[in-house]
Amino acid sequence: MLAIVGIIFYFFHVILGRIYYTGYSALRQAVSDLTATNAPSREIASSLSTVYAIFTCAACIALCIFFQNREQKTFRLGIYLFAIMQWLSAVGYTLFPLSDSGYMGRFQDVMHMVVTGFVVVLSIASMILIAIACLKGKNHKCFGILTITVLALMALGSIGTGIVPPQYFGIPERISVYSVVIYTGLLSIFAFSQPLNS
């Protein structure tokens, strides 16, 4: 269960990052602030985030291989897009961490936002395809409903970041980010539950 190990490291990066970042506010600040170039938590948070990315990307490769000749094309396309999103996230955020806490408008900050835009679009597209495929089929309707629920939470969090007062930005941002992180584990559990001869 590569994805589950990845999730554990992701939350280690959040927890230990906060410990090493004096004055960090989870209510106000984004998760990305923990790995910002000048963040006091950068070394520990980036190291753990890298381990998370390795396990998550490996899990996505395993998912692509596992579902290669299974399920309908719509479902497989959703899995492939989700895997691309995870790889883009891993590479993009490593290459373009925030230059400072918040958004300072520098080149790497702009690129960080560009990566975020692609990650959001790919996440939405992949989950919609997976949900449609599951709801259309006979055997996976529950996972389709679960996917829609996660997608709704992600959308709610994204919308919330634009409407809540700045001092509470971190709450909807975490709803959105954590939804995608946890969904990777749910996908792996779903794959693990499938019979090998299907």
Backbone as a chain_set.jsonl record, in Angstrom:
{"seq": "MLAIVGIIFYFFHVILGRIYYTGYSALRQAVSDLTATNAPSREIASSLSTVYAIFTCAACIALCIFFQNREQKTFRLGIYLFAIMQWLSAVGYTLFPLSDSGYMGRFQDVMHMVVTGFVVVLSIASMILIAIACLKGKNHKCFGILTITVLALMALGSIGTGIVPPQYFGIPERISVYSVVIYTGLLSIFAFSQPLNS", "coords": {"N": [[0.845, -1.199, 0.0], [1.482, 1.499, -1.161], [0.501, 4.127, -1.442], [-0.717, 4.647, 1.032], [1.448, 4.678, 2.786], [2.685, 6.894, 1.693], [0.793, 8.892, 2.326], [1.059, 8.94, 5.107], [3.653, 9.989, 5.368], [3.145, 12.45, 4.22], [1.513, 13.732, 6.127], [3.302, 13.7, 8.225], [5.105, 15.574, 7.248], [3.557, 17.85, 7.401], [2.975, 18.022, 10.175], [5.541, 17.939, 11.507], [6.7, 20.029, 10.125], [5.24, 22.225, 11.045], [6.085, 22.228, 13.695], [8.76, 22.958, 13.443], [8.534, 25.472, 12.405], [8.389, 28.302, 13.778], [5.783, 30.246, 14.986], [4.075, 29.688, 12.938], [0.854, 29.574, 11.483], [-1.77, 27.47, 11.202], [-4.364, 28.106, 10.711], [-4.263, 30.418, 9.217], [-2.234, 30.23, 7.277], [-1.017, 28.64, 4.233], [-0.402, 25.168, 3.386], [1.777, 24.963, 1.718], [3.462, 26.969, 2.598], [5.116, 25.846, 4.464], [7.184, 24.685, 3.081], [8.34, 26.76, 1.796], [10.938, 28.746, 0.295], [12.391, 30.331, 2.157], [11.465, 29.404, 4.556], [11.707, 28.367, 7.965], [11.184, 25.744, 8.401], [11.761, 24.451, 6.097], [13.796, 22.517, 5.341], [13.271, 20.067, 6.784], [10.517, 19.73, 6.213], [10.464, 19.693, 3.403], [12.018, 17.436, 2.858], [10.459, 15.325, 3.912], [8.178, 15.721, 2.387], [9.148, 15.095, -0.117], [9.602, 12.346, 0.133], [6.958, 11.557, 0.468], [6.008, 12.256, -2.102], [7.457, 10.476, -3.725], [6.492, 7.932, -2.921], [3.771, 8.294, -3.514], [3.757, 8.804, -6.302], [4.816, 6.393, -7.179], [2.76, 4.716, -6.349], [0.735, 5.602, -8.047], [1.723, 4.823, -10.529], [1.569, 2.088, -10.166], [-1.222, 1.854, -9.971], [-1.995, 2.599, -12.563], [-0.878, 0.495, -14.036], [-2.201, -1.676, -12.87], [-4.895, -1.214, -13.569], [-4.8, -1.314, -16.293], [-5.847, -3.205, -18.162], [-8.391, -3.414, -17.207], [-11.712, -2.494, -16.134], [-13.721, 0.176, -17.624], [-12.955, 2.351, -20.449], [-13.295, 5.041, -19.775], [-12.939, 5.092, -17.002], [-10.267, 4.221, -16.831], [-8.985, 6.323, -18.174], [-9.477, 8.362, -16.359], [-7.922, 7.457, -14.209], [-5.364, 7.604, -15.385], [-5.133, 10.376, -15.849], [-5.214, 11.247, -13.218], [-2.841, 10.168, -12.269], [-0.993, 11.589, -13.839], [-1.474, 14.123, -12.811], [-0.496, 13.791, -10.184], [2.234, 13.318, -10.65], [2.914, 15.735, -11.916], [2.425, 17.464, -9.81], [4.346, 16.551, -7.943], [6.816, 17.027, -9.283], [6.524, 19.713, -10.147], [6.024, 21.296, -7.777], [8.343, 20.781, -6.427], [10.294, 21.938, -8.062], [9.397, 24.557, -8.095], [9.019, 25.95, -5.4], [7.258, 28.075, -3.055], [8.558, 31.395, -2.783], [8.492, 32.751, -0.473], [6.55, 32.949, 2.558], [3.13, 32.9, 1.832], [2.137, 34.826, -1.052], [4.421, 36.263, -3.113], [4.793, 37.212, -5.633], [7.01, 36.706, -7.196], [8.979, 35.06, -9.83], [9.129, 32.238, -9.318], [7.011, 32.001, -7.595], [4.865, 32.655, -9.232], [5.053, 30.516, -11.033], [4.569, 28.452, -9.258], [1.87, 28.892, -8.742], [0.893, 28.441, -11.311], [1.438, 25.707, -11.614], [-0.245, 24.807, -9.584], [-2.73, 25.493, -10.708], [-2.863, 23.714, -12.939], [-2.796, 21.307, -11.532], [-5.193, 21.411, -10.085], [-7.116, 21.458, -12.195], [-6.566, 19.0, -13.487], [-7.074, 17.258, -11.366], [-9.836, 17.642, -10.923], [-10.865, 16.88, -13.461], [-10.01, 14.188, -13.628], [-11.303, 12.987, -11.422], [-13.983, 13.415, -12.075], [-14.243, 11.809, -14.366], [-13.663, 9.265, -13.274], [-15.755, 9.063, -11.424], [-18.025, 9.143, -13.126], [-17.623, 6.79, -14.607], [-17.782, 4.857, -12.564], [-20.388, 5.233, -11.567], [-21.887, 4.634, -13.757], [-21.421, 1.956, -14.113], [-22.126, -1.334, -12.71], [-21.03, -2.344, -10.379], [-19.497, -0.557, -8.841], [-20.698, 1.665, -7.694], [-20.76, 2.809, -5.14], [-18.126, 3.657, -4.775], [-18.084, 5.566, -6.737], [-19.855, 7.471, -5.697], [-18.408, 8.16, -3.436], [-16.184, 9.322, -4.676], [-17.377, 11.58, -5.867], [-18.095, 12.908, -3.539], [-15.57, 13.515, -2.436], [-14.609, 15.158, -4.477], [-16.442, 17.245, -4.273], [-15.765, 18.251, -1.745], [-13.164, 19.117, -2.284], [-13.688, 21.106, -4.185], [-15.271, 22.809, -2.633], [-13.388, 23.607, -0.739], [-11.563, 24.968, -2.415], [-13.143, 27.072, -3.409], [-13.697, 28.273, -1.003], [-11.227, 29.37, -0.237], [-11.156, 31.721, -1.587], [-13.118, 33.312, -0.491], [-13.178, 33.382, 2.298], [-12.132, 35.258, 5.237], [-8.73, 36.524, 5.31], [-7.36, 35.636, 7.614], [-8.33, 33.135, 8.045], [-7.673, 31.582, 5.921], [-6.196, 29.2, 5.754], [-7.879, 27.085, 6.53], [-10.001, 26.363, 4.533], [-8.178, 25.871, 2.502], [-6.773, 23.639, 3.372], [-8.851, 21.763, 3.459], [-9.287, 21.393, 0.746], [-6.715, 20.527, -0.224], [-6.066, 18.319, 1.456], [-8.134, 16.614, 0.771], [-7.488, 15.645, -1.804], [-5.059, 14.377, -1.274], [-5.816, 12.321, 0.535], [-7.61, 10.988, -1.095], [-6.002, 9.653, -2.915], [-5.062, 7.534, -1.395], [-7.514, 6.262, -0.976], [-8.123, 5.45, -3.569], [-6.127, 3.54, -3.932], [-6.82, 1.651, -1.984], [-9.264, 0.892, -3.053], [-8.395, -0.311, -5.45], [-6.913, -2.401, -4.35], [-8.906, -3.913, -3.278], [-10.07, -5.147, -5.403], [-10.752, -8.155, -7.249], [-8.102, -10.284, -8.355], [-8.362, -11.657, -10.74], [-10.138, -10.312, -12.3]], "CA": [[0.0, 0.0, 0.0], [2.402, 2.623, -1.312], [-0.188, 5.398, -1.231], [-0.949, 4.833, 2.471], [2.745, 5.112, 3.338], [2.856, 8.266, 1.228], [-0.072, 9.765, 3.128], [1.676, 9.061, 6.438], [4.762, 10.939, 5.24], [2.586, 13.775, 3.955], [1.087, 14.347, 7.38], [4.532, 13.957, 8.977], [5.66, 16.829, 6.726], [2.724, 18.928, 7.935], [3.113, 18.095, 11.639], [6.909, 18.341, 11.874], [6.924, 21.355, 9.562], [4.675, 23.203, 11.98], [6.931, 22.263, 14.892], [10.003, 23.654, 13.118], [8.211, 26.802, 11.894], [7.89, 29.099, 14.894], [4.816, 31.276, 14.612], [3.227, 29.249, 11.831], [-0.555, 29.476, 11.821], [-2.502, 26.595, 10.287], [-5.614, 28.782, 10.37], [-4.03, 31.525, 8.296], [-1.251, 29.963, 6.239], [-1.147, 27.462, 3.379], [0.547, 24.078, 3.619], [2.977, 25.255, 0.924], [4.349, 27.863, 3.344], [6.067, 25.029, 5.225], [8.33, 24.356, 2.22], [8.801, 27.975, 1.117], [12.406, 28.839, 0.238], [12.97, 30.917, 3.373], [10.785, 28.898, 5.753], [12.601, 27.643, 8.885], [10.837, 24.318, 8.352], [11.941, 23.97, 4.721], [14.624, 21.316, 5.216], [12.561, 18.871, 7.262], [9.24, 19.58, 5.507], [10.741, 19.316, 2.01], [12.503, 16.053, 2.85], [9.311, 14.438, 4.107], [7.299, 15.897, 1.239], [9.767, 14.358, -1.224], [9.305, 10.927, 0.368], [5.533, 11.432, 0.133], [5.872, 12.306, -3.56], [8.005, 9.234, -4.292], [5.536, 6.843, -2.674], [2.521, 8.572, -4.214], [3.974, 8.597, -7.734], [4.959, 4.943, -7.367], [1.417, 4.154, -6.212], [-0.021, 5.942, -9.249], [2.208, 3.935, -11.588], [0.979, 0.776, -9.874], [-2.634, 1.933, -10.312], [-2.095, 2.595, -14.029], [-0.587, -0.866, -14.488], [-3.251, -2.566, -12.383], [-6.148, -0.999, -14.287], [-4.521, -1.225, -17.728], [-6.784, -4.04, -18.915], [-9.588, -3.571, -16.382], [-12.675, -1.399, -16.111], [-13.975, 0.779, -18.92], [-11.959, 3.347, -20.872], [-13.491, 6.287, -19.026], [-12.3, 4.907, -15.695], [-8.807, 4.177, -17.029], [-8.544, 7.684, -18.493], [-9.475, 9.081, -15.093], [-6.74, 7.019, -13.456], [-4.171, 8.144, -16.051], [-5.075, 11.814, -15.574], [-4.88, 11.404, -11.803], [-1.413, 9.879, -12.16], [-0.283, 12.742, -14.414], [-1.597, 15.198, -11.838], [0.413, 13.539, -9.058], [3.599, 13.534, -11.135], [3.081, 17.173, -12.111], [2.495, 18.031, -8.472], [5.635, 16.193, -7.343], [7.909, 17.718, -9.977], [6.284, 21.153, -10.188], [6.202, 21.947, -6.475], [9.76, 20.665, -6.066], [11.031, 22.93, -8.852], [8.912, 25.916, -7.846], [8.425, 26.213, -4.08], [7.035, 29.496, -2.815], [9.791, 32.081, -2.394], [8.265, 33.256, 0.876], [5.211, 32.619, 3.013], [2.155, 33.669, 1.078], [2.435, 35.0, -2.478], [5.227, 37.477, -3.241], [4.778, 37.664, -7.018], [8.242, 36.399, -7.922], [8.81, 34.076, -10.898], [8.83, 30.905, -8.811], [5.667, 32.057, -7.017], [3.945, 32.586, -10.371], [5.088, 29.14, -11.531], [3.898, 27.64, -8.227], [0.437, 29.054, -8.986], [0.594, 27.774, -12.591], [1.387, 24.276, -11.289], [-1.48, 24.604, -8.818], [-3.843, 25.538, -11.651], [-2.895, 22.448, -13.671], [-3.119, 20.247, -10.574], [-6.626, 21.507, -9.796], [-7.865, 21.057, -13.396], [-6.389, 17.556, -13.681], [-7.775, 16.574, -10.264], [-11.273, 17.694, -11.207], [-11.155, 16.067, -14.652], [-9.818, 12.765, -13.333], [-12.351, 12.522, -10.511], [-15.255, 13.379, -12.81], [-14.223, 10.612, -15.214], [-13.759, 8.083, -12.406], [-17.114, 9.03, -10.869], [-18.954, 8.779, -14.2], [-17.427, 5.368, -14.915], [-18.272, 4.049, -11.442], [-21.84, 5.353, -11.457], [-22.467, 3.97, -14.924], [-21.274, 0.512, -13.946], [-23.015, -2.007, -11.755], [-20.356, -2.835, -9.174], [-18.669, 0.407, -8.124], [-21.463, 2.895, -7.467], [-20.354, 3.396, -3.848], [-16.875, 4.403, -4.965], [-18.458, 6.736, -7.525], [-20.417, 8.446, -4.759], [-17.276, 8.61, -2.62], [-15.393, 10.216, -5.522], [-18.123, 12.837, -5.97], [-17.987, 13.559, -2.227], [-14.217, 14.085, -2.338], [-14.559, 16.248, -5.445], [-17.21, 18.354, -3.7], [-14.952, 18.827, -0.669], [-12.062, 19.828, -2.916], [-14.251, 22.322, -4.781], [-15.683, 23.665, -1.522], [-12.178, 24.206, -0.19], [-11.013, 25.92, -3.388], [-14.014, 28.252, -3.39], [-13.546, 28.897, 0.308], [-9.996, 30.169, -0.134], [-11.385, 33.032, -2.183], [-14.179, 34.086, 0.171], [-13.004, 33.523, 3.75], [-11.167, 36.287, 5.634], [-7.34, 36.038, 5.218], [-6.905, 34.96, 8.834], [-8.839, 31.76, 8.045], [-7.353, 31.001, 4.613], [-5.646, 27.852, 5.898], [-8.908, 26.057, 6.744], [-10.486, 25.812, 3.261], [-7.042, 25.372, 1.711], [-6.506, 22.274, 3.831], [-9.955, 20.904, 3.019], [-9.038, 21.093, -0.663], [-5.469, 19.769, -0.389], [-6.156, 17.031, 2.138], [-9.072, 15.769, 0.032], [-6.754, 14.978, -2.89], [-4.064, 13.49, -0.652], [-6.505, 11.148, 1.075], [-8.245, 10.258, -2.199], [-4.997, 8.751, -3.484], [-5.118, 6.333, -0.574], [-8.788, 5.592, -1.237], [-7.981, 4.775, -4.861], [-5.295, 2.353, -3.728], [-7.637, 0.671, -1.259], [-10.241, 0.414, -4.028], [-7.688, -1.251, -6.334], [-6.526, -3.557, -3.542], [-10.111, -4.699, -2.993], [-10.548, -5.793, -6.62], [-10.219, -9.5, -7.467], [-6.985, -10.298, -9.286], [-8.701, -12.281, -12.018], [-11.21, -9.587, -12.974]], "C": [[0.888, 1.259, 0.0], [1.748, 3.959, -0.986], [-0.408, 5.681, 0.253], [0.331, 5.296, 3.158], [3.007, 6.562, 2.946], [2.04, 9.249, 2.046], [0.511, 9.995, 4.518], [2.811, 10.081, 6.397], [4.26, 12.349, 4.955], [2.201, 14.463, 5.268], [2.255, 14.53, 8.359], [5.119, 15.298, 8.548], [4.863, 18.025, 7.252], [2.969, 19.116, 9.43], [4.501, 18.581, 12.048], [7.253, 19.715, 11.313], [6.41, 22.445, 10.486], [5.531, 23.332, 13.24], [8.186, 23.102, 14.645], [9.775, 25.091, 12.63], [7.569, 27.593, 13.03], [6.945, 30.185, 14.386], [3.904, 30.896, 13.459], [1.792, 29.091, 12.299], [-1.284, 28.633, 10.782], [-3.84, 27.214, 9.88], [-5.418, 29.777, 9.24], [-3.179, 31.155, 7.09], [-1.51, 28.665, 5.475], [-0.134, 26.4, 3.773], [1.859, 24.361, 2.904], [3.954, 26.183, 1.64], [5.414, 27.088, 4.118], [7.314, 24.696, 4.422], [8.81, 25.566, 1.429], [10.315, 28.099, 1.254], [13.019, 29.348, 1.53], [12.31, 30.432, 4.658], [11.768, 28.155, 6.655], [12.35, 26.134, 8.882], [11.177, 23.681, 7.009], [12.688, 22.643, 4.641], [13.869, 20.051, 5.615], [11.282, 18.643, 6.473], [9.457, 19.135, 4.061], [11.2, 17.87, 1.906], [11.348, 15.07, 2.967], [8.328, 14.525, 2.944], [7.823, 15.14, 0.02], [9.494, 12.858, -1.084], [7.839, 10.642, 0.041], [5.338, 11.36, -1.376], [6.357, 11.02, -4.215], [7.012, 8.091, -4.128], [4.237, 7.048, -3.453], [2.657, 8.342, -5.714], [4.133, 7.112, -8.054], [3.593, 4.265, -7.282], [0.588, 4.416, -7.457], [0.426, 5.107, -10.447], [1.593, 2.55, -11.411], [-0.503, 0.756, -10.239], [-2.838, 1.873, -11.826], [-1.867, 1.192, -14.583], [-1.719, -1.808, -14.113], [-4.528, -2.448, -13.216], [-5.985, -0.973, -15.808], [-5.522, -2.013, -18.573], [-8.071, -4.309, -18.137], [-10.469, -2.338, -16.523], [-12.855, -0.802, -17.512], [-12.975, 1.898, -19.202], [-12.075, 4.647, -20.095], [-12.802, 6.221, -17.669], [-10.781, 4.939, -15.842], [-8.257, 5.564, -17.35], [-8.491, 8.535, -17.232], [-8.258, 8.738, -14.243], [-5.467, 7.611, -14.054], [-4.022, 9.644, -15.786], [-4.707, 12.088, -14.118], [-3.385, 11.162, -11.583], [-0.575, 11.038, -12.714], [-0.313, 13.914, -13.437], [-0.619, 15.025, -10.685], [1.866, 13.748, -9.456], [3.879, 15.021, -11.337], [3.225, 17.887, -10.772], [3.866, 17.789, -7.849], [6.78, 16.985, -7.968], [7.751, 19.233, -9.889], [6.533, 21.853, -8.865], [7.635, 21.827, -5.965], [10.592, 21.726, -6.785], [10.659, 24.359, -8.481], [8.23, 26.045, -6.485], [8.133, 27.706, -3.964], [8.34, 30.144, -2.372], [9.705, 32.578, -0.958], [6.866, 32.811, 1.295], [4.198, 33.513, 2.307], [2.55, 33.749, -0.381], [3.152, 36.328, -2.655], [5.335, 37.964, -4.68], [6.057, 37.432, -7.792], [7.993, 35.284, -8.93], [8.417, 32.705, -10.354], [7.464, 30.858, -8.124], [4.608, 31.948, -8.119], [3.88, 31.155, -10.891], [4.422, 28.177, -10.546], [2.378, 27.696, -8.438], [0.013, 28.383, -10.294], [0.478, 26.266, -12.366], [0.098, 23.955, -10.544], [-2.703, 24.587, -9.73], [-3.996, 24.237, -12.424], [-3.3, 21.291, -12.761], [-4.62, 20.238, -10.279], [-7.451, 21.005, -10.984], [-7.775, 19.547, -13.612], [-7.094, 16.749, -12.591], [-9.266, 16.506, -10.544], [-11.625, 16.778, -12.367], [-11.066, 14.577, -14.344], [-10.928, 12.229, -12.441], [-13.716, 12.46, -11.187], [-15.331, 12.121, -13.665], [-14.375, 9.338, -14.392], [-15.172, 7.943, -11.852], [-18.129, 8.587, -11.921], [-18.867, 7.281, -14.491], [-18.007, 4.484, -13.81], [-19.789, 4.075, -11.347], [-22.565, 4.685, -12.627], [-22.441, 2.448, -14.776], [-22.196, -0.038, -12.876], [-22.362, -2.235, -10.392], [-19.664, -1.775, -8.319], [-19.385, 1.721, -7.826], [-21.064, 3.586, -6.161], [-19.069, 4.204, -3.99], [-17.12, 5.643, -5.818], [-19.001, 7.843, -6.641], [-19.312, 9.018, -3.866], [-16.417, 9.607, -3.403], [-16.064, 11.577, -5.67], [-18.028, 13.623, -4.663], [-16.634, 14.234, -2.06], [-14.079, 15.283, -3.271], [-15.298, 17.475, -4.916], [-16.43, 19.04, -2.578], [-13.797, 19.646, -1.234], [-12.538, 21.15, -3.502], [-14.658, 23.32, -3.703], [-14.475, 24.374, -0.911], [-11.601, 25.258, -1.112], [-11.829, 27.208, -3.415], [-13.828, 29.02, -2.091], [-12.311, 29.762, 0.433], [-10.18, 31.568, -0.7], [-12.401, 33.888, -1.45], [-13.998, 34.251, 1.685], [-12.045, 34.674, 4.048], [-9.745, 35.695, 5.622], [-6.865, 35.262, 6.439], [-7.404, 33.525, 8.948], [-8.574, 31.042, 6.728], [-6.926, 29.535, 4.712], [-6.688, 26.753, 6.046], [-9.446, 25.516, 5.424], [-9.356, 25.267, 2.392], [-6.718, 23.939, 2.093], [-7.62, 21.303, 3.437], [-9.705, 20.457, 1.586], [-7.834, 20.175, -0.838], [-5.567, 18.383, 0.238], [-7.098, 16.068, 1.418], [-8.352, 14.97, -1.051], [-5.754, 13.981, -2.328], [-4.722, 12.192, -0.183], [-7.14, 10.315, -0.036], [-7.269, 9.297, -2.875], [-4.983, 7.437, -2.71], [-6.4, 5.549, -0.809], [-8.757, 4.845, -2.568], [-7.187, 3.482, -4.72], [-6.061, 1.258, -2.997], [-8.673, 0.058, -2.193], [-9.605, -0.622, -4.958], [-7.352, -2.54, -5.594], [-7.717, -4.49, -3.292], [-10.639, -5.448, -4.209], [-9.961, -7.194, -6.763], [-9.155, -9.502, -8.549], [-7.362, -10.831, -10.659], [-9.806, -11.551, -12.768], [-10.693, -8.912, -14.24]], "O": [[1.018, 1.964, 1.001], [2.351, 4.816, -0.341], [-0.298, 6.828, 0.687], [0.305, 6.19, 4.004], [3.488, 7.359, 3.752], [2.531, 10.315, 2.417], [0.463, 11.107, 5.044], [2.921, 10.932, 7.279], [4.865, 13.328, 5.39], [2.525, 15.63, 5.487], [2.21, 15.406, 9.222], [5.58, 16.072, 9.387], [5.43, 19.085, 7.517], [3.151, 20.241, 9.895], [4.629, 19.518, 12.836], [7.996, 20.478, 11.93], [7.068, 23.466, 10.683], [5.68, 24.426, 13.784], [8.623, 23.856, 15.514], [10.735, 25.843, 12.463], [6.353, 27.555, 13.216], [7.278, 30.941, 13.473], [3.056, 31.687, 13.046], [1.535, 28.546, 13.372], [-1.404, 29.03, 9.623], [-4.384, 26.885, 8.826], [-6.303, 29.959, 8.404], [-3.372, 31.699, 6.002], [-2.126, 27.731, 5.987], [0.872, 26.698, 4.417], [2.931, 24.04, 3.417], [5.144, 26.187, 1.327], [6.491, 27.616, 4.395], [8.378, 24.453, 4.992], [9.598, 25.422, 0.494], [10.899, 27.61, 2.222], [14.061, 28.85, 1.958], [12.562, 30.98, 5.731], [12.587, 27.384, 6.155], [13.199, 25.351, 9.308], [10.911, 22.497, 6.802], [12.249, 21.734, 3.937], [13.836, 19.079, 4.861], [10.978, 17.511, 6.097], [8.716, 18.294, 3.553], [10.818, 17.158, 0.978], [11.267, 14.1, 2.213], [7.719, 13.526, 2.562], [7.046, 14.611, -0.775], [9.19, 12.183, -2.068], [7.513, 9.628, -0.576], [4.598, 10.513, -1.875], [5.736, 10.53, -5.158], [6.724, 7.368, -5.082], [3.67, 6.094, -3.987], [1.772, 7.75, -6.332], [3.643, 6.635, -9.077], [3.301, 3.349, -8.051], [-0.18, 3.554, -7.883], [-0.394, 4.726, -11.283], [1.155, 1.922, -12.375], [-0.995, -0.245, -10.76], [-3.736, 1.186, -12.313], [-2.575, 0.753, -15.489], [-2.149, -2.633, -14.92], [-5.166, -3.452, -13.53], [-6.929, -0.647, -16.528], [-5.989, -1.517, -19.598], [-8.755, -5.304, -18.376], [-10.024, -1.282, -16.972], [-12.209, -1.237, -18.465], [-12.246, 2.335, -18.312], [-11.066, 5.284, -19.791], [-12.16, 7.181, -17.242], [-10.091, 5.604, -15.069], [-7.193, 5.942, -16.862], [-7.572, 9.334, -17.054], [-7.643, 9.614, -13.636], [-4.59, 8.069, -13.321], [-2.919, 10.126, -15.528], [-3.981, 13.037, -13.819], [-2.744, 11.868, -10.804], [0.434, 11.418, -12.12], [0.686, 14.61, -13.253], [0.015, 15.987, -10.253], [2.648, 14.298, -8.68], [4.949, 15.512, -10.976], [4.042, 18.796, -10.623], [4.475, 18.704, -7.296], [7.614, 17.546, -7.258], [8.707, 19.952, -9.598], [7.185, 22.897, -8.831], [8.094, 22.653, -5.177], [11.482, 22.336, -6.193], [11.493, 25.263, -8.543], [7.015, 26.228, -6.411], [8.704, 28.509, -4.701], [9.138, 29.523, -1.67], [10.727, 32.798, -0.306], [6.087, 32.346, 0.463], [4.386, 34.725, 2.2], [3.218, 32.854, -0.899], [2.586, 37.388, -2.389], [5.909, 39.025, -4.927], [6.19, 37.901, -8.922], [6.945, 34.637, -8.906], [7.487, 32.077, -10.86], [6.829, 29.804, -8.074], [3.601, 31.255, -7.971], [2.797, 30.634, -11.159], [3.788, 27.204, -10.955], [1.689, 26.682, -8.328], [-1.081, 27.826, -10.386], [-0.451, 25.625, -12.857], [-0.568, 22.961, -10.834], [-3.605, 23.769, -9.551], [-5.101, 23.711, -12.558], [-4.053, 20.405, -13.167], [-5.24, 19.175, -10.231], [-8.38, 20.216, -10.805], [-8.781, 18.893, -13.887], [-7.646, 15.682, -12.862], [-9.886, 15.449, -10.42], [-12.567, 15.991, -12.279], [-11.931, 13.798, -14.744], [-11.439, 11.135, -12.677], [-14.512, 11.563, -10.909], [-16.359, 11.443, -13.689], [-15.126, 8.437, -14.767], [-15.724, 6.843, -11.812], [-18.993, 7.755, -11.643], [-19.882, 6.594, -14.606], [-18.651, 3.475, -14.095], [-20.411, 3.048, -11.076], [-23.703, 4.233, -12.497], [-23.334, 1.75, -15.257], [-22.942, 0.696, -12.228], [-23.05, -2.311, -9.374], [-19.279, -2.061, -7.185], [-18.747, 2.769, -7.719], [-21.035, 4.814, -6.092], [-18.93, 5.283, -3.414], [-16.444, 6.658, -5.647], [-18.655, 9.011, -6.811], [-19.291, 10.215, -3.579], [-15.976, 10.616, -2.854], [-15.399, 12.611, -5.606], [-17.898, 14.847, -4.673], [-16.549, 15.374, -1.603], [-13.5, 16.304, -2.898], [-14.84, 18.604, -5.087], [-16.436, 20.266, -2.475], [-13.485, 20.727, -0.734], [-11.887, 22.182, -3.343], [-14.423, 24.521, -3.835], [-14.522, 25.565, -0.606], [-11.191, 26.326, -0.657], [-11.269, 28.304, -3.44], [-13.804, 30.251, -2.077], [-12.331, 30.777, 1.129], [-9.451, 32.492, -0.34], [-12.537, 35.074, -1.752], [-14.589, 35.146, 2.288], [-11.228, 35.029, 3.198], [-9.57, 34.507, 5.892], [-6.061, 34.338, 6.316], [-6.971, 32.779, 9.826], [-9.182, 30.008, 6.45], [-7.262, 28.728, 3.845], [-6.41, 25.599, 5.719], [-9.364, 24.309, 5.197], [-9.551, 24.315, 1.637], [-6.421, 23.116, 1.227], [-7.35, 20.145, 3.118], [-9.888, 19.287, 1.251], [-7.923, 19.157, -1.525], [-5.191, 17.389, -0.383], [-6.893, 14.855, 1.448], [-8.577, 13.769, -1.2], [-5.616, 12.872, -2.844], [-4.236, 11.1, -0.474], [-7.205, 9.089, 0.061], [-7.675, 8.239, -3.356], [-4.901, 6.36, -3.3], [-6.384, 4.319, -0.839], [-9.296, 3.744, -2.684], [-7.531, 2.461, -5.314], [-5.963, 0.082, -3.346], [-8.934, -1.144, -2.138], [-10.19, -1.672, -5.225], [-7.489, -3.634, -6.14], [-7.55, -5.697, -3.117], [-11.537, -6.281, -4.088], [-8.794, -7.407, -6.434], [-9.286, -8.8, -9.552], [-6.723, -10.475, -11.649], [-10.354, -12.069, -13.741], [-11.457, -8.251, -14.943]]}, "num_chains": 1, "name": "protein.A"}
